[in-house]
Amino acid sequence: YIERLRTSYISFRKKMSGLLDEVRRDFPNLTDHSIDHVDNLWRLASLILGDNYPINPLEGYILGCSFLVHDSILSYEAFGGKDTLRNTIEWKDCYQDIIGTVYDNEEGKHKIDFKVIRQLHAKNCSNILFRQFAGIDNSSHYLLTDDEMRNHYGQLIGEIASSHHWETDKILNLPSQVNGLASFPSNWIICPRKLACILRCADAIAI
């Protein structure tokens, strides 16, 4: 069981690493959102939890995937492209402030891109695992290639990732408990609220 989780996570991490690199390219003024930041969250979460905190391997897998997803939408490619971003209501509303002014140029639009993508990135976390991306050979693929894990836990991973920007009391909207797949040990119960709090605290300490 653990080897399956490890293999799935390592594959997902490799694909997400490339996507996270796009954040620095598109918005170089952002703080570090690279794979190094994600890896550091593991270290910080370990410091927060200590050695004896109850967390099972499946929870560790879902938490790790949520680490990878939580800032992943901060690039044009991850959002779905520059045109997709600029067609959002939020972007169009912001553009009204500069339309027809000296700031109505590509530099001004890029500043709006930056503002809006930061505003919307958490809300869009749940979508990225169910979109296909073009590979080097132009074939399409999911970032999380384990179909069973994506279908069963993709939405949950996205919601936990999104939760780092929620109001704190909204975390209670997450289920208190989710059962593992039948193929996993029966005591591998997932507590999404717990995982959301760990992500939130680790990300805050990283700042």
N, C-alpha and C positions, 0 to 999 in steps of 0.2 A: 504493500500500500504506500509506504513512505517513498519508495523508489519511484513510483508513478507520479506522486506529487512533486518530487524533486525534479524529475525529467520535464514535467509539464511547466514548472516554474522557470527552470533554466531556459527553456525554449522561448517562453513568453518574455522573460527578461531581455533576451538577445534582440527580439523584435522591437520591444519597447525602447531599448537603448538607442536604436537608430532614430526612432520617432522623437524621442526627447532631445536628441541633438538638433532637431529642426527648431526647437524653441529658441536656442541661443542664436541661430542664424536669422530667424525672423524678427526677434525682439531682444537684441543684445543687452538692453538696459535692465532686463529683468534679473532678479537675484538667481542664484544657481538652481536650475530645475533639471539638471542632467541626471544621468544614472548614478553619479556620485552622491547626489542629494538623496536619492531613493535608498541606496545602500547605507547611507548614514542613518536613515530612519530605523533600520534594523538595530543598529548599535544603540540608538537613543531609546528605542522601545525596550531593549534588554535592560538598560539602566533603570528605566521606570518600573519594570515588572519585577526585577530581581530573579533569583534562581528558582523560586518555589511557586510562582504565580501559576494558577491552573489554566493552561492553554494547550489544546491538543494539536497534533500535526495538521489536521484539516483546517482548523482555525488559523494556524500559522501560514498555511498556503493561501487562504483567502485574504488574510491581512497583508501578506507580501504582494499579492496581485493588486490589492487596493492601493498599496504604496506606489506601485508602478503606474496606476491609472490616474491618481488624484490630481496631478498637474499635467497630464499628457495632452490636454486639449489646447494648450497654449501655443499652438503653431497653426499656420494656415492649413497644412496638409491634414493635421489631426482634426481640425474643425470641419473640414470638407472643402477647403479652398477659399481663396480670398473673395471670390464672387459670392460664395455662400454666406460668408461673414457679413459682407456689405449689403446683402439682401435682407438681413434681419431687421426687425422693427427697431431694435435698440440702436443699431448702427445708423439707420436713417434718421432717427430722432436726434442723435448727436450731430449728424451732418448738417442738420438745419441751422445749427449755431454758426457754421462757417461758410455756408453756401453764399456765393457772390462776394465774399470778402477776400482780402489778400492771403488768407490762410486756405483758400479753396484750391489746393494743389495736392500733389501726391504726398508731400511731406505732412500736410495737415490731415489728409485721409489716413496716413499710416498712424498718426497719433490717435485717431479715433479707433483704428483697428486695435491698437494696444489697449485702450481703455475698455472697449467692448468685449474683447476676447477674455480679458481678466474678469470682467463682470459675469460672463456667461460660461466660463470654463468648467466650473463645478457642476452646473446644471446639465452639462452635456456628457459627463463622465459615463453615464449609463449606456450611451449609444455606441461608444467606440468599439466595444467587444463584439458587436453584432454588425459592424461594417467590414467590408472586404477592401483590402489595399492591394495595389499592383506591386508585384515583385519585380526583381531585376529582369526576369524572363517574360515580363508583361502578364504573367498569370495572376489571378486574384487569389487572395488568401486571407484568413482571419488571423488576427494577432495572437489569440489564444487558440491554438490548433487542436487541442483536445476537445472534440465535439461534445462529449458527455459533460465535462466540467464546465464548458462554456454555456451549454443549454441549461444546466441545473443551477449554476452559480454565477453566471455572467451578470444578470440583473442585480443580484445581491452585492457582488463586487463593485459594480458601478454605483450603487446607492451608498455603500460604505465610503467609497472614494469621494462621492459628492458631499457627504455629510461634513467634511472638514470646513465647509463654508456655511453650514446651516446655523441658525440660532440654536443654542444648546438644547433647549427643551424639545426641539424637533427630533432629536435623536430617539426620543421615546416612540416616535412613529415607526422606527425599525422594529422588526419582530424580536421578541425576547429570546426566542429559540428556534433554530432550524435543524432538522434532522439531516444526518449525512446520507449519502447514497447507500443503498442496500448492500453494495459490495464492500463498504468500509465497516470497520468495527462499530458496533451499536453504541458504544460510549463516546464516539466522536461527534458530540453535539456541538453545533455552532451557536454562539451568542453574538449576534450582529451588533447589539448595543455596546457590548464590551469592546469589540474590535474597533468600532467607530470612535470610542473614547481614546483607545490606544493611539490610533492614527492622529487624532486631533492633538493629543498631548505631545507626541513625538514631533509632529510638524511645527508646533508652537515653539518647542525647545530648540529646534533647528534654526529658527529665525534668530 
